[in-house]
Amino acid sequence: MKDEDKDKFFIHSIFEEIKKIENFVENETYATFIKDEKLQYAIYKAFENIGEASKNISTGLKEKHTDIPWRELAGLRDKLSHGYFGIDCERIWEAVHRDVPAVKAGIEKLINE
């Protein structure tokens, strides 16, 4: 698979995971989020998938689109967990509401090029 095709696949994968996160948190509050282990896990898994997909984007595309925080996306799993066995709910909730909209905008721009 050519880098361009591979990049397109992983960019669309990231976008789909972002849409899942948005759907998961629609009409949810932080209070309900911290009580819902399935919701926490679903969002965490989506972030993990975003991180893995971002690691597979070509260096050329990453260098061309520095407005997207590729390195941070790749390290999401580590940032959002307490070591290996716990999920940091506060960090996940913050990332959903602070980081996801900006990343989504960058990914949408990239898709529409």
Phi and psi restraints in degrees (range 20) as a CNS / XPLOR table:
assign (resid 1 and name C) (resid 2 and name N)
       (resid 2 and name CA) (resid 2 and name C) 1.0 -68.6 20.0 2
assign (resid 2 and name N) (resid 2 and name CA)
       (resid 2 and name C) (resid 3 and name N) 1.0 153.0 20.0 2
assign (resid 2 and name C) (resid 3 and name N)
       (resid 3 and name CA) (resid 3 and name C) 1.0 -53.6 20.0 2
assign (resid 3 and name N) (resid 3 and name CA)
       (resid 3 and name C) (resid 4 and name N) 1.0 -41.8 20.0 2
assign (resid 3 and name C) (resid 4 and name N)
       (resid 4 and name CA) (resid 4 and name C) 1.0 -61.2 20.0 2
assign (resid 4 and name N) (resid 4 and name CA)
       (resid 4 and name C) (resid 5 and name N) 1.0 -43.8 20.0 2
assign (resid 4 and name C) (resid 5 and name N)
       (resid 5 and name CA) (resid 5 and name C) 1.0 -67.9 20.0 2
assign (resid 5 and name N) (resid 5 and name CA)
       (resid 5 and name C) (resid 6 and name N) 1.0 -41.8 20.0 2
assign (resid 5 and name C) (resid 6 and name N)
       (resid 6 and name CA) (resid 6 and name C) 1.0 -62.5 20.0 2
assign (resid 6 and name N) (resid 6 and name CA)
       (resid 6 and name C) (resid 7 and name N) 1.0 -45.7 20.0 2
assign (resid 6 and name C) (resid 7 and name N)
       (resid 7 and name CA) (resid 7 and name C) 1.0 -59.5 20.0 2
assign (resid 7 and name N) (resid 7 and name CA)
       (resid 7 and name C) (resid 8 and name N) 1.0 -44.9 20.0 2
assign (resid 7 and name C) (resid 8 and name N)
       (resid 8 and name CA) (resid 8 and name C) 1.0 -59.5 20.0 2
assign (resid 8 and name N) (resid 8 and name CA)
       (resid 8 and name C) (resid 9 and name N) 1.0 -44.1 20.0 2
assign (resid 8 and name C) (resid 9 and name N)
       (resid 9 and name CA) (resid 9 and name C) 1.0 -59.9 20.0 2
assign (resid 9 and name N) (resid 9 and name CA)
       (resid 9 and name C) (resid 10 and name N) 1.0 -48.4 20.0 2
assign (resid 9 and name C) (resid 10 and name N)
       (resid 10 and name CA) (resid 10 and name C) 1.0 -72.8 20.0 2
assign (resid 10 and name N) (resid 10 and name CA)
       (resid 10 and name C) (resid 11 and name N) 1.0 -32.8 20.0 2
assign (resid 10 and name C) (resid 11 and name N)
       (resid 11 and name CA) (resid 11 and name C) 1.0 -63.0 20.0 2
assign (resid 11 and name N) (resid 11 and name CA)
       (resid 11 and name C) (resid 12 and name N) 1.0 -45.3 20.0 2
assign (resid 11 and name C) (resid 12 and name N)
       (resid 12 and name CA) (resid 12 and name C) 1.0 -66.1 20.0 2
assign (resid 12 and name N) (resid 12 and name CA)
       (resid 12 and name C) (resid 13 and name N) 1.0 -34.8 20.0 2
assign (resid 12 and name C) (resid 13 and name N)
       (resid 13 and name CA) (resid 13 and name C) 1.0 -62.7 20.0 2
assign (resid 13 and name N) (resid 13 and name CA)
       (resid 13 and name C) (resid 14 and name N) 1.0 -44.1 20.0 2
assign (resid 13 and name C) (resid 14 and name N)
       (resid 14 and name CA) (resid 14 and name C) 1.0 -60.6 20.0 2
assign (resid 14 and name N) (resid 14 and name CA)
       (resid 14 and name C) (resid 15 and name N) 1.0 -45.2 20.0 2
assign (resid 14 and name C) (resid 15 and name N)
       (resid 15 and name CA) (resid 15 and name C) 1.0 -61.2 20.0 2
assign (resid 15 and name N) (resid 15 and name CA)
       (resid 15 and name C) (resid 16 and name N) 1.0 -42.0 20.0 2
assign (resid 15 and name C) (resid 16 and name N)
       (resid 16 and name CA) (resid 16 and name C) 1.0 -64.0 20.0 2
assign (resid 16 and name N) (resid 16 and name CA)
       (resid 16 and name C) (resid 17 and name N) 1.0 -39.3 20.0 2
assign (resid 16 and name C) (resid 17 and name N)
       (resid 17 and name CA) (resid 17 and name C) 1.0 -66.5 20.0 2
assign (resid 17 and name N) (resid 17 and name CA)
       (resid 17 and name C) (resid 18 and name N) 1.0 -38.0 20.0 2
assign (resid 17 and name C) (resid 18 and name N)
       (resid 18 and name CA) (resid 18 and name C) 1.0 -62.4 20.0 2
assign (resid 18 and name N) (resid 18 and name CA)
       (resid 18 and name C) (resid 19 and name N) 1.0 -43.8 20.0 2
assign (resid 18 and name C) (resid 19 and name N)
       (resid 19 and name CA) (resid 19 and name C) 1.0 -62.1 20.0 2
assign (resid 19 and name N) (resid 19 and name CA)
       (resid 19 and name C) (resid 20 and name N) 1.0 -37.1 20.0 2
assign (resid 19 and name C) (resid 20 and name N)
       (resid 20 and name CA) (resid 20 and name C) 1.0 -62.3 20.0 2
assign (resid 20 and name N) (resid 20 and name CA)
       (resid 20 and name C) (resid 21 and name N) 1.0 -46.1 20.0 2
assign (resid 20 and name C) (resid 21 and name N)
       (resid 21 and name CA) (resid 21 and name C) 1.0 -58.0 20.0 2
assign (resid 21 and name N) (resid 21 and name CA)
       (resid 21 and name C) (resid 22 and name N) 1.0 -46.5 20.0 2
assign (resid 21 and name C) (resid 22 and name N)
       (resid 22 and name CA) (resid 22 and name C) 1.0 -59.3 20.0 2
assign (resid 22 and name N) (resid 22 and name CA)
       (resid 22 and name C) (resid 23 and name N) 1.0 -42.5 20.0 2
assign (resid 22 and name C) (resid 23 and name N)
       (resid 23 and name CA) (resid 23 and name C) 1.0 -66.2 20.0 2
assign (resid 23 and name N) (resid 23 and name CA)
       (resid 23 and name C) (resid 24 and name N) 1.0 -39.5 20.0 2
assign (resid 23 and name C) (resid 24 and name N)
       (resid 24 and name CA) (resid 24 and name C) 1.0 -61.5 20.0 2
assign (resid 24 and name N) (resid 24 and name CA)
       (resid 24 and name C) (resid 25 and name N) 1.0 -39.9 20.0 2
assign (resid 24 and name C) (resid 25 and name N)
       (resid 25 and name CA) (resid 25 and name C) 1.0 -94.2 20.0 2
assign (resid 25 and name N) (resid 25 and name CA)
       (resid 25 and name C) (resid 26 and name N) 1.0 -4.6 20.0 2
assign (resid 25 and name C) (resid 26 and name N)
       (resid 26 and name CA) (resid 26 and name C) 1.0 -57.3 20.0 2
assign (resid 26 and name N) (resid 26 and name CA)
       (resid 26 and name C) (resid 27 and name N) 1.0 128.0 20.0 2
assign (resid 26 and name C) (resid 27 and name N)
       (resid 27 and name CA) (resid 27 and name C) 1.0 66.4 20.0 2
assign (resid 27 and name N) (resid 27 and name CA)
       (resid 27 and name C) (resid 28 and name N) 1.0 16.8 20.0 2
assign (resid 27 and name C) (resid 28 and name N)
       (resid 28 and name CA) (resid 28 and name C) 1.0 -102.7 20.0 2
assign (resid 28 and name N) (resid 28 and name CA)
       (resid 28 and name C) (resid 29 and name N) 1.0 151.0 20.0 2
assign (resid 28 and name C) (resid 29 and name N)
       (resid 29 and name CA) (resid 29 and name C) 1.0 -112.4 20.0 2
assign (resid 29 and name N) (resid 29 and name CA)
       (resid 29 and name C) (resid 30 and name N) 1.0 166.6 20.0 2
assign (resid 29 and name C) (resid 30 and name N)
       (resid 30 and name CA) (resid 30 and name C) 1.0 -61.5 20.0 2
assign (resid 30 and name N) (resid 30 and name CA)
       (resid 30 and name C) (resid 31 and name N) 1.0 -37.6 20.0 2
assign (resid 30 and name C) (resid 31 and name N)
       (resid 31 and name CA) (resid 31 and name C) 1.0 -61.0 20.0 2
assign (resid 31 and name N) (resid 31 and name CA)
       (resid 31 and name C) (resid 32 and name N) 1.0 -41.1 20.0 2
assign (resid 31 and name C) (resid 32 and name N)
       (resid 32 and name CA) (resid 32 and name C) 1.0 -75.4 20.0 2
assign (resid 32 and name N) (resid 32 and name CA)
       (resid 32 and name C) (resid 33 and name N) 1.0 -34.5 20.0 2
assign (resid 32 and name C) (resid 33 and name N)
       (resid 33 and name CA) (resid 33 and name C) 1.0 -60.6 20.0 2
assign (resid 33 and name N) (resid 33 and name CA)
       (resid 33 and name C) (resid 34 and name N) 1.0 -45.8 20.0 2
assign (resid 33 and name C) (resid 34 and name N)
       (resid 34 and name CA) (resid 34 and name C) 1.0 -70.3 20.0 2
assign (resid 34 and name N) (resid 34 and name CA)
       (resid 34 and name C) (resid 35 and name N) 1.0 -15.0 20.0 2
assign (resid 34 and name C) (resid 35 and name N)
       (resid 35 and name CA) (resid 35 and name C) 1.0 -96.5 20.0 2
assign (resid 35 and name N) (resid 35 and name CA)
       (resid 35 and name C) (resid 36 and name N) 1.0 -8.8 20.0 2
assign (resid 35 and name C) (resid 36 and name N)
       (resid 36 and name CA) (resid 36 and name C) 1.0 -109.8 20.0 2
assign (resid 36 and name N) (resid 36 and name CA)
       (resid 36 and name C) (resid 37 and name N) 1.0 94.8 20.0 2
assign (resid 36 and name C) (resid 37 and name N)
       (resid 37 and name CA) (resid 37 and name C) 1.0 -63.0 20.0 2
assign (resid 37 and name N) (resid 37 and name CA)
       (resid 37 and name C) (resid 38 and name N) 1.0 -35.5 20.0 2
assign (resid 37 and name C) (resid 38 and name N)
       (resid 38 and name CA) (resid 38 and name C) 1.0 -65.4 20.0 2
assign (resid 38 and name N) (resid 38 and name CA)
       (resid 38 and name C) (resid 39 and name N) 1.0 -41.9 20.0 2
assign (resid 38 and name C) (resid 39 and name N)
       (resid 39 and name CA) (resid 39 and name C) 1.0 -64.6 20.0 2
assign (resid 39 and name N) (resid 39 and name CA)
       (resid 39 and name C) (resid 40 and name N) 1.0 -44.1 20.0 2
assign (resid 39 and name C) (resid 40 and name N)
       (resid 40 and name CA) (resid 40 and name C) 1.0 -57.7 20.0 2
assign (resid 40 and name N) (resid 40 and name CA)
       (resid 40 and name C) (resid 41 and name N) 1.0 -47.7 20.0 2
assign (resid 40 and name C) (resid 41 and name N)
       (resid 41 and name CA) (resid 41 and name C) 1.0 -65.2 20.0 2
assign (resid 41 and name N) (resid 41 and name CA)
       (resid 41 and name C) (resid 42 and name N) 1.0 -40.5 20.0 2
assign (resid 41 and name C) (resid 42 and name N)
       (resid 42 and name CA) (resid 42 and name C) 1.0 -62.0 20.0 2
assign (resid 42 and name N) (resid 42 and name CA)
       (resid 42 and name C) (resid 43 and name N) 1.0 -44.3 20.0 2
assign (resid 42 and name C) (resid 43 and name N)
       (resid 43 and name CA) (resid 43 and name C) 1.0 -69.0 20.0 2
assign (resid 43 and name N) (resid 43 and name CA)
       (resid 43 and name C) (resid 44 and name N) 1.0 -43.5 20.0 2
assign (resid 43 and name C) (resid 44 and name N)
       (resid 44 and name CA) (resid 44 and name C) 1.0 -57.8 20.0 2
assign (resid 44 and name N) (resid 44 and name CA)
       (resid 44 and name C) (resid 45 and name N) 1.0 -44.3 20.0 2
assign (resid 44 and name C) (resid 45 and name N)
       (resid 45 and name CA) (resid 45 and name C) 1.0 -63.5 20.0 2
assign (resid 45 and name N) (resid 45 and name CA)
       (resid 45 and name C) (resid 46 and name N) 1.0 -40.4 20.0 2
assign (resid 45 and name C) (resid 46 and name N)
       (resid 46 and name CA) (resid 46 and name C) 1.0 -62.5 20.0 2
assign (resid 46 and name N) (resid 46 and name CA)
       (resid 46 and name C) (resid 47 and name N) 1.0 -42.2 20.0 2
assign (resid 46 and name C) (resid 47 and name N)
       (resid 47 and name CA) (resid 47 and name C) 1.0 -63.8 20.0 2
assign (resid 47 and name N) (resid 47 and name CA)
       (resid 47 and name C) (resid 48 and name N) 1.0 -39.8 20.0 2
assign (resid 47 and name C) (resid 48 and name N)
       (resid 48 and name CA) (resid 48 and name C) 1.0 -61.3 20.0 2
assign (resid 48 and name N) (resid 48 and name CA)
       (resid 48 and name C) (resid 49 and name N) 1.0 -43.0 20.0 2
assign (resid 48 and name C) (resid 49 and name N)
       (resid 49 and name CA) (resid 49 and name C) 1.0 -63.7 20.0 2
assign (resid 49 and name N) (resid 49 and name CA)
       (resid 49 and name C) (resid 50 and name N) 1.0 -39.5 20.0 2
assign (resid 49 and name C) (resid 50 and name N)
       (resid 50 and name CA) (resid 50 and name C) 1.0 -61.3 20.0 2
assign (resid 50 and name N) (resid 50 and name CA)
       (resid 50 and name C) (resid 51 and name N) 1.0 -44.3 20.0 2
assign (resid 50 and name C) (resid 51 and name N)
       (resid 51 and name CA) (resid 51 and name C) 1.0 -60.4 20.0 2
assign (resid 51 and name N) (resid 51 and name CA)
       (resid 51 and name C) (resid 52 and name N) 1.0 -45.3 20.0 2
assign (resid 51 and name C) (resid 52 and name N)
       (resid 52 and name CA) (resid 52 and name C) 1.0 -65.3 20.0 2
assign (resid 52 and name N) (resid 52 and name CA)
       (resid 52 and name C) (resid 53 and name N) 1.0 -42.2 20.0 2
assign (resid 52 and name C) (resid 53 and name N)
       (resid 53 and name CA) (resid 53 and name C) 1.0 -63.4 20.0 2
assign (resid 53 and name N) (resid 53 and name CA)
       (resid 53 and name C) (resid 54 and name N) 1.0 -41.0 20.0 2
assign (resid 53 and name C) (resid 54 and name N)
       (resid 54 and name CA) (resid 54 and name C) 1.0 -65.5 20.0 2
assign (resid 54 and name N) (resid 54 and name CA)
       (resid 54 and name C) (resid 55 and name N) 1.0 -29.0 20.0 2
assign (resid 54 and name C) (resid 55 and name N)
       (resid 55 and name CA) (resid 55 and name C) 1.0 -67.3 20.0 2
assign (resid 55 and name N) (resid 55 and name CA)
       (resid 55 and name C) (resid 56 and name N) 1.0 -21.4 20.0 2
assign (resid 55 and name C) (resid 56 and name N)
       (resid 56 and name CA) (resid 56 and name C) 1.0 -95.5 20.0 2
assign (resid 56 and name N) (resid 56 and name CA)
       (resid 56 and name C) (resid 57 and name N) 1.0 -0.2 20.0 2
assign (resid 56 and name C) (resid 57 and name N)
       (resid 57 and name CA) (resid 57 and name C) 1.0 -74.9 20.0 2
assign (resid 57 and name N) (resid 57 and name CA)
       (resid 57 and name C) (resid 58 and name N) 1.0 139.4 20.0 2
assign (resid 57 and name C) (resid 58 and name N)
       (resid 58 and name CA) (resid 58 and name C) 1.0 -63.8 20.0 2
assign (resid 58 and name N) (resid 58 and name CA)
       (resid 58 and name C) (resid 59 and name N) 1.0 150.5 20.0 2
assign (resid 58 and name C) (resid 59 and name N)
       (resid 59 and name CA) (resid 59 and name C) 1.0 -59.8 20.0 2
assign (resid 59 and name N) (resid 59 and name CA)
       (resid 59 and name C) (resid 60 and name N) 1.0 -38.6 20.0 2
assign (resid 59 and name C) (resid 60 and name N)
       (resid 60 and name CA) (resid 60 and name C) 1.0 -59.0 20.0 2
assign (resid 60 and name N) (resid 60 and name CA)
       (resid 60 and name C) (resid 61 and name N) 1.0 -44.7 20.0 2
assign (resid 60 and name C) (resid 61 and name N)
       (resid 61 and name CA) (resid 61 and name C) 1.0 -68.0 20.0 2
assign (resid 61 and name N) (resid 61 and name CA)
       (resid 61 and name C) (resid 62 and name N) 1.0 -40.5 20.0 2
assign (resid 61 and name C) (resid 62 and name N)
       (resid 62 and name CA) (resid 62 and name C) 1.0 -61.7 20.0 2
assign (resid 62 and name N) (resid 62 and name CA)
       (resid 62 and name C) (resid 63 and name N) 1.0 -41.3 20.0 2
assign (resid 62 and name C) (resid 63 and name N)
       (resid 63 and name CA) (resid 63 and name C) 1.0 -68.6 20.0 2
assign (resid 63 and name N) (resid 63 and name CA)
       (resid 63 and name C) (resid 64 and name N) 1.0 -30.4 20.0 2
assign (resid 63 and name C) (resid 64 and name N)
       (resid 64 and name CA) (resid 64 and name C) 1.0 -76.6 20.0 2
assign (resid 64 and name N) (resid 64 and name CA)
       (resid 64 and name C) (resid 65 and name N) 1.0 -27.2 20.0 2
assign (resid 64 and name C) (resid 65 and name N)
       (resid 65 and name CA) (resid 65 and name C) 1.0 -123.6 20.0 2
assign (resid 65 and name N) (resid 65 and name CA)
       (resid 65 and name C) (resid 66 and name N) 1.0 70.7 20.0 2
assign (resid 65 and name C) (resid 66 and name N)
       (resid 66 and name CA) (resid 66 and name C) 1.0 -75.9 20.0 2
assign (resid 66 and name N) (resid 66 and name CA)
       (resid 66 and name C) (resid 67 and name N) 1.0 -7.4 20.0 2
assign (resid 66 and name C) (resid 67 and name N)
       (resid 67 and name CA) (resid 67 and name C) 1.0 -72.1 20.0 2
assign (resid 67 and name N) (resid 67 and name CA)
       (resid 67 and name C) (resid 68 and name N) 1.0 -16.0 20.0 2
assign (resid 67 and name C) (resid 68 and name N)
       (resid 68 and name CA) (resid 68 and name C) 1.0 -97.1 20.0 2
assign (resid 68 and name N) (resid 68 and name CA)
       (resid 68 and name C) (resid 69 and name N) 1.0 128.2 20.0 2
assign (resid 68 and name C) (resid 69 and name N)
       (resid 69 and name CA) (resid 69 and name C) 1.0 -78.7 20.0 2
assign (resid 69 and name N) (resid 69 and name CA)
       (resid 69 and name C) (resid 70 and name N) 1.0 73.0 20.0 2
assign (resid 69 and name C) (resid 70 and name N)
       (resid 70 and name CA) (resid 70 and name C) 1.0 -56.5 20.0 2
assign (resid 70 and name N) (resid 70 and name CA)
       (resid 70 and name C) (resid 71 and name N) 1.0 -47.0 20.0 2
assign (resid 70 and name C) (resid 71 and name N)
       (resid 71 and name CA) (resid 71 and name C) 1.0 -62.2 20.0 2
assign (resid 71 and name N) (resid 71 and name CA)
       (resid 71 and name C) (resid 72 and name N) 1.0 -42.3 20.0 2
assign (resid 71 and name C) (resid 72 and name N)
       (resid 72 and name CA) (resid 72 and name C) 1.0 -65.6 20.0 2
assign (resid 72 and name N) (resid 72 and name CA)
       (resid 72 and name C) (resid 73 and name N) 1.0 -39.2 20.0 2
assign (resid 72 and name C) (resid 73 and name N)
       (resid 73 and name CA) (resid 73 and name C) 1.0 -62.2 20.0 2
assign (resid 73 and name N) (resid 73 and name CA)
       (resid 73 and name C) (resid 74 and name N) 1.0 -41.7 20.0 2
assign (resid 73 and name C) (resid 74 and name N)
       (resid 74 and name CA) (resid 74 and name C) 1.0 -63.9 20.0 2
assign (resid 74 and name N) (resid 74 and name CA)
       (resid 74 and name C) (resid 75 and name N) 1.0 -29.9 20.0 2
assign (resid 74 and name C) (resid 75 and name N)
       (resid 75 and name CA) (resid 75 and name C) 1.0 -97.9 20.0 2
assign (resid 75 and name N) (resid 75 and name CA)
       (resid 75 and name C) (resid 76 and name N) 1.0 14.6 20.0 2
assign (resid 75 and name C) (resid 76 and name N)
       (resid 76 and name CA) (resid 76 and name C) 1.0 -57.0 20.0 2
assign (resid 76 and name N) (resid 76 and name CA)
       (resid 76 and name C) (resid 77 and name N) 1.0 -44.8 20.0 2
assign (resid 76 and name C) (resid 77 and name N)
       (resid 77 and name CA) (resid 77 and name C) 1.0 -55.8 20.0 2
assign (resid 77 and name N) (resid 77 and name CA)
       (resid 77 and name C) (resid 78 and name N) 1.0 -44.8 20.0 2
assign (resid 77 and name C) (resid 78 and name N)
       (resid 78 and name CA) (resid 78 and name C) 1.0 -66.8 20.0 2
assign (resid 78 and name N) (resid 78 and name CA)
       (resid 78 and name C) (resid 79 and name N) 1.0 -38.5 20.0 2
assign (resid 78 and name C) (resid 79 and name N)
       (resid 79 and name CA) (resid 79 and name C) 1.0 -70.6 20.0 2
assign (resid 79 and name N) (resid 79 and name CA)
       (resid 79 and name C) (resid 80 and name N) 1.0 -29.5 20.0 2
assign (resid 79 and name C) (resid 80 and name N)
       (resid 80 and name CA) (resid 80 and name C) 1.0 -95.6 20.0 2
assign (resid 80 and name N) (resid 80 and name CA)
       (resid 80 and name C) (resid 81 and name N) 1.0 3.7 20.0 2
assign (resid 80 and name C) (resid 81 and name N)
       (resid 81 and name CA) (resid 81 and name C) 1.0 -119.4 20.0 2
assign (resid 81 and name N) (resid 81 and name CA)
       (resid 81 and name C) (resid 82 and name N) 1.0 160.2 20.0 2
assign (resid 81 and name C) (resid 82 and name N)
       (resid 82 and name CA) (resid 82 and name C) 1.0 -96.1 20.0 2
assign (resid 82 and name N) (resid 82 and name CA)
       (resid 82 and name C) (resid 83 and name N) 1.0 93.5 20.0 2
assign (resid 82 and name C) (resid 83 and name N)
       (resid 83 and name CA) (resid 83 and name C) 1.0 64.6 20.0 2
assign (resid 83 and name N) (resid 83 and name CA)
       (resid 83 and name C) (resid 84 and name N) 1.0 -134.0 20.0 2
assign (resid 83 and name C) (resid 84 and name N)
       (resid 84 and name CA) (resid 84 and name C) 1.0 -100.8 20.0 2
assign (resid 84 and name N) (resid 84 and name CA)
       (resid 84 and name C) (resid 85 and name N) 1.0 -18.1 20.0 2
assign (resid 84 and name C) (resid 85 and name N)
       (resid 85 and name CA) (resid 85 and name C) 1.0 -118.6 20.0 2
assign (resid 85 and name N) (resid 85 and name CA)
       (resid 85 and name C) (resid 86 and name N) 1.0 -1.1 20.0 2
assign (resid 85 and name C) (resid 86 and name N)
       (resid 86 and name CA) (resid 86 and name C) 1.0 -127.1 20.0 2
assign (resid 86 and name N) (resid 86 and name CA)
       (resid 86 and name C) (resid 87 and name N) 1.0 158.5 20.0 2
assign (resid 86 and name C) (resid 87 and name N)
       (resid 87 and name CA) (resid 87 and name C) 1.0 -111.9 20.0 2
assign (resid 87 and name N) (resid 87 and name CA)
       (resid 87 and name C) (resid 88 and name N) 1.0 130.9 20.0 2
assign (resid 87 and name C) (resid 88 and name N)
       (resid 88 and name CA) (resid 88 and name C) 1.0 -87.7 20.0 2
assign (resid 88 and name N) (resid 88 and name CA)
       (resid 88 and name C) (resid 89 and name N) 1.0 95.8 20.0 2
assign (resid 88 and name C) (resid 89 and name N)
       (resid 89 and name CA) (resid 89 and name C) 1.0 -59.1 20.0 2
assign (resid 89 and name N) (resid 89 and name CA)
       (resid 89 and name C) (resid 90 and name N) 1.0 -40.6 20.0 2
assign (resid 89 and name C) (resid 90 and name N)
       (resid 90 and name CA) (resid 90 and name C) 1.0 -63.4 20.0 2
assign (resid 90 and name N) (resid 90 and name CA)
       (resid 90 and name C) (resid 91 and name N) 1.0 -43.8 20.0 2
assign (resid 90 and name C) (resid 91 and name N)
       (resid 91 and name CA) (resid 91 and name C) 1.0 -64.9 20.0 2
assign (resid 91 and name N) (resid 91 and name CA)
       (resid 91 and name C) (resid 92 and name N) 1.0 -40.0 20.0 2
assign (resid 91 and name C) (resid 92 and name N)
       (resid 92 and name CA) (resid 92 and name C) 1.0 -63.7 20.0 2
assign (resid 92 and name N) (resid 92 and name CA)
       (resid 92 and name C) (resid 93 and name N) 1.0 -46.9 20.0 2
assign (resid 92 and name C) (resid 93 and name N)
       (resid 93 and name CA) (resid 93 and name C) 1.0 -60.6 20.0 2
assign (resid 93 and name N) (resid 93 and name CA)
       (resid 93 and name C) (resid 94 and name N) 1.0 -43.7 20.0 2
assign (resid 93 and name C) (resid 94 and name N)
       (resid 94 and name CA) (resid 94 and name C) 1.0 -61.6 20.0 2
assign (resid 94 and name N) (resid 94 and name CA)
       (resid 94 and name C) (resid 95 and name N) 1.0 -44.1 20.0 2
assign (resid 94 and name C) (resid 95 and name N)
       (resid 95 and name CA) (resid 95 and name C) 1.0 -62.9 20.0 2
assign (resid 95 and name N) (resid 95 and name CA)
       (resid 95 and name C) (resid 96 and name N) 1.0 -39.9 20.0 2
assign (resid 95 and name C) (resid 96 and name N)
       (resid 96 and name CA) (resid 96 and name C) 1.0 -59.6 20.0 2
assign (resid 96 and name N) (resid 96 and name CA)
       (resid 96 and name C) (resid 97 and name N) 1.0 -44.0 20.0 2
assign (resid 96 and name C) (resid 97 and name N)
       (resid 97 and name CA) (resid 97 and name C) 1.0 -92.7 20.0 2
assign (resid 97 and name N) (resid 97 and name CA)
       (resid 97 and name C) (resid 98 and name N) 1.0 -22.1 20.0 2
assign (resid 97 and name C) (resid 98 and name N)
       (resid 98 and name CA) (resid 98 and name C) 1.0 -100.6 20.0 2
assign (resid 98 and name N) (resid 98 and name CA)
       (resid 98 and name C) (resid 99 and name N) 1.0 -46.7 20.0 2
assign (resid 98 and name C) (resid 99 and name N)
       (resid 99 and name CA) (resid 99 and name C) 1.0 -92.4 20.0 2
assign (resid 99 and name N) (resid 99 and name CA)
       (resid 99 and name C) (resid 100 and name N) 1.0 -38.6 20.0 2
assign (resid 99 and name C) (resid 100 and name N)
       (resid 100 and name CA) (resid 100 and name C) 1.0 -58.7 20.0 2
assign (resid 100 and name N) (resid 100 and name CA)
       (resid 100 and name C) (resid 101 and name N) 1.0 -45.5 20.0 2
assign (resid 100 and name C) (resid 101 and name N)
       (resid 101 and name CA) (resid 101 and name C) 1.0 -59.2 20.0 2
assign (resid 101 and name N) (resid 101 and name CA)
       (resid 101 and name C) (resid 102 and name N) 1.0 -40.2 20.0 2
assign (resid 101 and name C) (resid 102 and name N)
       (resid 102 and name CA) (resid 102 and name C) 1.0 -68.3 20.0 2
assign (resid 102 and name N) (resid 102 and name CA)
       (resid 102 and name C) (resid 103 and name N) 1.0 -42.9 20.0 2
assign (resid 102 and name C) (resid 103 and name N)
       (resid 103 and name CA) (resid 103 and name C) 1.0 -65.1 20.0 2
assign (resid 103 and name N) (resid 103 and name CA)
       (resid 103 and name C) (resid 104 and name N) 1.0 -41.4 20.0 2
assign (resid 103 and name C) (resid 104 and name N)
       (resid 104 and name CA) (resid 104 and name C) 1.0 -59.3 20.0 2
assign (resid 104 and name N) (resid 104 and name CA)
       (resid 104 and name C) (resid 105 and name N) 1.0 -44.0 20.0 2
assign (resid 104 and name C) (resid 105 and name N)
       (resid 105 and name CA) (resid 105 and name C) 1.0 -60.5 20.0 2
assign (resid 105 and name N) (resid 105 and name CA)
       (resid 105 and name C) (resid 106 and name N) 1.0 -43.2 20.0 2
assign (resid 105 and name C) (resid 106 and name N)
       (resid 106 and name CA) (resid 106 and name C) 1.0 -65.4 20.0 2
assign (resid 106 and name N) (resid 106 and name CA)
       (resid 106 and name C) (resid 107 and name N) 1.0 -40.6 20.0 2
assign (resid 106 and name C) (resid 107 and name N)
       (resid 107 and name CA) (resid 107 and name C) 1.0 -68.7 20.0 2
assign (resid 107 and name N) (resid 107 and name CA)
       (resid 107 and name C) (resid 108 and name N) 1.0 -41.2 20.0 2
assign (resid 107 and name C) (resid 108 and name N)
       (resid 108 and name CA) (resid 108 and name C) 1.0 -61.1 20.0 2
assign (resid 108 and name N) (resid 108 and name CA)
       (resid 108 and name C) (resid 109 and name N) 1.0 -42.7 20.0 2
assign (resid 108 and name C) (resid 109 and name N)
       (resid 109 and name CA) (resid 109 and name C) 1.0 -59.8 20.0 2
assign (resid 109 and name N) (resid 109 and name CA)
       (resid 109 and name C) (resid 110 and name N) 1.0 -43.2 20.0 2
assign (resid 109 and name C) (resid 110 and name N)
       (resid 110 and name CA) (resid 110 and name C) 1.0 -64.6 20.0 2
assign (resid 110 and name N) (resid 110 and name CA)
       (resid 110 and name C) (resid 111 and name N) 1.0 -42.5 20.0 2
assign (resid 110 and name C) (resid 111 and name N)
       (resid 111 and name CA) (resid 111 and name C) 1.0 -63.4 20.0 2
assign (resid 111 and name N) (resid 111 and name CA)
       (resid 111 and name C) (resid 112 and name N) 1.0 -38.1 20.0 2
assign (resid 111 and name C) (resid 112 and name N)
       (resid 112 and name CA) (resid 112 and name C) 1.0 -81.6 20.0 2
assign (resid 112 and name N) (resid 112 and name CA)
       (resid 112 and name C) (resid 113 and name N) 1.0 -1.5 20.0 2
